[in-house]
């Protein structure tokens, strides 16, 4: 799945010696949703998650891992976006 792919990318970078707190992931629309899911479900703290549009189902938003609670999330959306209220 796309989520597993993003999680693998983060893992590969960490194995190269890049600390997780120096990694930022992000996306727009569906990519923002994937970035949010990855940030919530990863078992490490990231430098940040950048989301342009996109949204999470409420049931998923309630399942963060312990380390992900300290990852900063940055959300951007248009005031005209009626889906993300």
C-alpha positions in Angstrom: 0.0 0.0 0.0 1.0 3.6 -0.3 1.2 4.0 3.5 3.6 1.0 3.7 5.7 2.6 0.9 6.0 5.9 2.8 6.9 4.0 6.0 9.6 2.1 4.1 11.0 5.3 2.7 11.3 6.7 6.2 12.9 3.5 7.4 15.5 3.5 4.6 16.5 7.0 5.3 16.9 6.2 9.0 19.1 3.2 8.1 21.3 5.6 6.1 21.9 7.5 9.3 19.4 10.3 9.1 17.7 10.8 12.5 13.9 10.5 12.4 13.7 14.0 13.9 15.3 15.4 10.7 12.7 13.8 8.3 9.7 15.7 7.1 6.9 14.1 5.0 4.0 15.8 3.4 1.4 15.8 0.6 -1.5 17.5 -1.0 -5.0 16.1 -1.1 -4.8 12.3 -0.9 -1.1 12.6 -0.4 -1.8 14.7 2.7 -4.0 12.0 4.1 -1.2 9.4 3.5 1.3 11.8 5.2 -1.0 12.2 8.2 -1.6 8.5 8.5 2.2 7.8 8.3 2.9 10.5 10.9 0.3 9.1 13.3 1.2 5.4 12.9 5.0 5.5 12.7 6.7 4.5 16.0 9.2 7.4 15.8 9.1 11.2 16.1 9.5 13.0 12.8 10.6 16.6 12.3 7.2 17.3 10.9 4.2 16.4 8.7 3.0 19.0 6.1 -0.5 18.6 4.8 -2.2 20.7 2.1 -5.8 19.8 2.1 -6.7 16.2 2.9 -8.3 14.9 6.0 -8.4 11.8 8.3 -11.3 9.7 9.3 -12.1 10.4 13.0 -11.5 6.7 13.9 -7.9 6.8 12.5 -7.1 10.1 14.2 -7.7 8.5 17.6 -4.9 5.9 17.1 -1.6 7.7 17.3 1.6 5.8 18.4 3.3 7.0 21.5 6.3 8.6 19.8 4.2 10.2 17.0 2.4 12.4 19.6 5.4 14.7 19.7 5.6 15.0 15.8 4.5 18.5 14.7 1.7 18.6 12.2 1.2 21.6 9.9 -2.2 21.9 8.1 -2.9 24.2 5.2 -6.2 24.5 3.4 -8.4 27.0 1.6 -11.1 28.7 3.5 -13.4 27.6 0.7 -12.6 23.9 1.3 -16.0 22.7 2.3 -14.7 19.1 3.0 -12.2 20.1 5.7 -14.2 22.0 8.3 
